[in-house]
Amino acid sequence: MKTLTKAFKIFFRFVVPAVLVLLYFLKTLVLPEKRPLEIMYTISLSACMGYFTNFIAIKMLFRPKKETFFKRQGVIPKNQEILAKSFGEGISSNFFEANDLTNYITENHVVENLITQIKRYLSNKIQENHVQQAIKSWLLRIFRLNSAKIYDVLIQFSEKNFSHFLQRNINFRPALGFLSETIEKNIKNNNINLVQISRTISSHIESNIPHISNQIYQQIQAYIDQQRILQKATIRLATWLNDFDRLVVETQLHTMVVSTEFQHEVYQQLETSISKITEYINSEEGADKVRQYFEKTLIDIHKVVEEKGIPWLMEKIESFLEEDSNWNKLEQICNTLINFAEQELKNLTNSEEFSVALGTATPIILNALDISSIVTEKVRTLDTNQLEKMILDATGEHLGKIEVLGGILGAIIGIALFNIKLFISIMAGLIVLALIEHIFTSKKNE
């Protein structure tokens, strides 16, 4: 259809005027009395008048662009201010309704698609070498500039979170009760064998009898040496008469340690000691004592973390950022963060809270943008050549059809001047075609 319209425009703009001039010379100079030439000349003249009337009318929409001496100016340039305001108000009120915009964003998943596009863009961007170098340089620069702050943050984190977390989340009373129950249960199930332990203790004492007997004998001799002369002599005489020496002490100790009674006593003492330990653990005094040791341990741990752990961590982070070979790990971290952000944002966009927030924010955004003023100002300041091009790009084909229609109607009116019956027949045919078109169009729209 566009090509046909263009062909008709060329026909009416160039061919018909040329034919008109040729017919004029033929009817005036060569064959002045020939009626067919007169008919053809009149029809051509009417067609030219109809076509160029519409052609000039369309041109007058845009020209003259500037006001002339006689106050003439194209319709659109002259009313550009009014058109700009009308466009602005029309577009703002008819195309940017808050509810329509909200529904469009929701139904077409605009925000989700935007998030996906941003994620894809960022994922592709971090594959480029210059971007990788820029990210590493930026991270290293930020780390060095804020190393003191990062150190303080880590200190505060270790103090407030680590220590406080343990203090808040460790309940000593159940923990100590569990410990005592575990000890008793393991003794009952023979996981802790008191008999074996008592035998081990007895065996250890037996192996150390020479040393123990020597210590005892020396202590006895030291005690004798501290007595008065008469008492000292009496004691030494008694030891000599009874053959009391280091070997005697050792023999007596060995006899005692290997005896059943001694091993039974060790077992009893061990059982009693464990019972006292579990009782102490379950007591208020024991729990307080364990808590004191625990708090002291936390203080010691925090000092170690502060003095050695955090500086070591800072050093490792800096060396990690300096190494080019570590980019793969940084890339994994970046991709993980991007994927996490994408998923969280998509979850947010699917939530009821986001729908409510979007419905509330859209009218505010539209009011803040003031679409009407933007469009009005844009059209008002638009160059008339650009405005003409925009309108012709959108309506050029239809305006061309109007030009051609003018030429056709002009030719039909020219026919009416010589043959009214033919004119009526043509008009009747056109009316019938128009009615058929109207009927079929109505059915199609239904």
CORVEN-V795857 format. One line per field, one symbol per residue. phi: phi as a letter, one per 30 degrees, with the letter a starting at -180 (. if undefined). A space follows every 50 residues. Layout:
phi: ???
This chain:
phi: .ddddddddddddbddeddddddddddcccbdcddedddddddddddddd ddddeddddddcbddcdddcicaeededcdddddddeedddddccbdedd dddddddchddddddddddddddddddddddedddddddddddddceddd edddddddddcdddddddcccddddddddddddddddddidccddddddd dddddddceeddddddddddddddddddeddddddddddddchdbddddd ddddddddddddddddeddddddddddddddddddddddddddddddddd dddddddbddeddddddddddddddcdedddddddddddddedddddddd dddddddddddedddddddheedddeddddcdddddddddddddbedddd ddeddddddddddddddcbdddedddddddddeddddddddddddd
